[in-house]
Amino acid sequence: MTINEQNSSAPQTEQAILAEESYGRQIGKLLDAVSVLVSAQPDAGNNEAYADILALKGKIDRIKNDAAARRIDQLRRDLELLRQSDQQAYWQSIEALRALVLEPVASS
């Protein structure tokens, strides 16, 4: 996407924002917040607009989970390739993964 004076009132500002936070990340954060607010509404189950927001959030979450599963499958294939072709790189990778997996999760 090209950002210029024809499609933005402040192209330099918009480019600086995009360098830090992509449109997808910005929209994702907004969707997360809106879905929490929607879920808290007493008529959330009876409002079509609310249902659409929750369905969109669910669909996006499924796509993200499927993509993560595919990346893990690729990682398995890559590790198998290293195991067969470069034992040292394989074990270094395994140790790095162990450290990551066993690292305590910081509470947010």
Secondary structure, 3 states (H helix, E strand, C coil): CCCCCCCCCCHHHHHHHHHHCCHHHHHHHHHHHHHHHHHCCCCHHHCHHHHHHHHHHHHHHHHHHHHHHHHHHHHHHHHHHHHHHCHHHHHHHHHHHHHHHHCCCCCC
